[in-house]
């Protein structure tokens, strides 16, 4: 599953969010990857 979220109004920075999501993924035995939208677009350009 891919989700695009806007964290511009969040009180947590991207690196902290990425870390928290990764930790929660480990608790749930799932893999959670977070990356900036720019990286996603450059990786999937044709």
Buried (B, 14 or more C-beta within 10 A) or exposed (E): EEEEEEEEEEEEEEEEBBEEEEEEBEEEEEEEEBEEEEEEEEEEEE
